[in-house]
Amino acid sequence: MSELILRNDHYSRLKEKLRMHFNFLIKSAAAFDDGETDESMRMAVSMRVLLHDTRSSISLLTQLNAKDIFLTSTCGQIPTGAVMNSGSMFFYHIKMTPHGLRTMVKPCLNDGPPIPPYHLKAEEWWSQIVFVLSHGTDRRISRKDIVLVAANKDGGAHVDQSLTPQYESLQKLGGTRTFFQMNIDGEEKTFKFENIHQVLIRQMTYELLNSPALLALAVP
């Protein structure tokens, strides 16, 4: 009887931690949408806690025996041989500001292209390719690739001396060596898109917060 109570108490604690990280994601998403884009690092840490398994660290979903639940994906199917593909998870956005033309990327959230959301098992969702770089050797990037670098190397839970080339490309080159060019007052100007990794993490958070099976699991 005492062992059963102990198991029940442990399960209740796991559910409480799931709700805690769910609330972290909600708060960080709201702050991100208000302009605090560095909140993507906090989102990455919560995703790592929820989904990532290693020999020394077991994910919250695995401990809840829920790694087979289905999560929402808004990523368009990317062909195996694709060259430079964003999976339609964000917009390239060009905006005129008091300081001149500004280029940025914005998460699609629920306003993206008409790709009906679909569902994947948690491990498939975690490993799904969501971006293909236009250059380099390892050009195909998964959710896990982005989130683990953000959490383990770029300041989420740890700062490392170096990042992966793929992550740096999303951060500094927008995943492509092709920049946006526009003729302004007779002068050709070049703009580049940066920090796509942050926007992809925000869109991943939108997917998790709109995953019915995960919502149901978080219910007390």
C-alpha positions, 0 to 999 in steps of 0.5 A: 500500500505504501509503495502504491502511495509512493508511486502515485505521489511521484506521478502527481509530482511529474504532472505538476512539473509538466504543468509548470513547464507548460506555464513557462512556455505560455509566459515566455511565448507572451513575452516573446510576442511583446518583443522579448525574443531572448525568451526563446532560450527559456522555451528551449530549456522547457522543450528539452525537459519535456522531450530529450532523453539521454543515458543520464537524463530522462525526459518528462514525457518518458517518465510519464510514459507518454512519449507516444502521445501526438504533438501538433506540427505546422511544418510543411513536408520538406522533400528529401532532396530539397535545397533551402526550405523553411517548412513554412513555419515563419514569414520573411517580413520587411518593414519601414521604420523611422530608422529605415527599412528593416528586415525580420522573420516572424513566426506564423503561429496560426496565421501562416500559409494554408498548411493544415496542422497535423499530428506526429508522435512526440519522438517523430515531432522532435526529430522532424526536419523543419529547415534546410540550409542553402549551404554546408554539409549537414543542411537538414535541421530538426527541431531537436538540433535547434532546441538542444544548441539553444539550451545547451550551448547558447545560454538557455541552461549553459553557455558553450565556447562554440555553436554548431555551424547550422545554428550559427547560419540560422542566427547570422545568415538566415540559413542562406547566403542569398540576401534581400536586395532593394533599390532605394532612392537610386541606391542598391541596398542589401538586407539580411534576415537573422535569428531564424532559430529564435522564431522557429523555437517560438513556432515550436512553442505554439505547436506544443501549446496547441497539442490536444494530447499534451494539454490533456496530459497536463490536466490535474 
